[in-house]
Amino acid sequence: MSPTATIILIVVILVVIAAVVYGVQVMRRKQLQNTFGPEYDRAVADTGSRTEAEKELREREKRHASFELKPLSPEAQSTYAANWEEVQIQFVDSPVEAVTAADDLVTRLITDRGYPTAEYDDRLANLSVEHARTLEHYRKAHEISRRNSAGEANTEDLRQALVHYRALFADLLGADPVPSTGTTTPTAPVSAPAAEESTSEAPAPRTPADESPARDTSR
């Protein structure tokens, strides 16, 4: 083989290797984008580097794989749905307390699903692997809850917080906690729309006239 042919062969091999490496990178990037949805773009924006963001997201996947996550039993689902219904009824007379109760209930559900007890930011990272598409709802609800604790949230803010909490709550629960019966105000579907979309049409928590009496879940 002549020196020229050897050089051409080496160049071709290098081009093929580069194409394979690039293809693998594209495939892995696409996989991360499919897994994390809007959280992928948020991670890129937060880190300022696509490479660093993808490294962080892969670390989240590894950490998530170590969790012993478990689905809720039908009995636990029913109990949580009843508890949520009570929170919505409580909102009518005590919206401030209801939003606090919603935050506590969501946190308890996160723990019962098998996610480790963690600080809020860590909780977001842990949830982002399987619940990325409702995570922005959680952020907005948490921010309103923080303002609520400082006495800075009005009733409409609190109503929106409950709508946002319900989106993540339903995602974790695996069912709409207050399904429509055909005679009550329609509720949002389980696969809640991304929080970037308008929530102005989201239903308000139902009133006592709409609700059946809260079940006693203390037993």
Secondary structure, 3 states (H helix, E strand, C coil): CCHHHHHHHHHHHHHHHHHHHHHHHHHHHHHHHHHHCHHHHHHHHHHCCHHHHHHHHHHHHHHHHCCCCCCCCHHHHHHHHHHHHHHHHHHHHCHHHHHHHHHHHHHHHHHHCCCCCCCHHHHHHHHHHHHHHHHHHHHHHHHHHHHHHCCCCCHHHHHHHHHHHHHHHHHHHCCCCCCCCCCCCCCCCCCCCCCCCCCCCCCCCCCCCCCCCCCCCCC
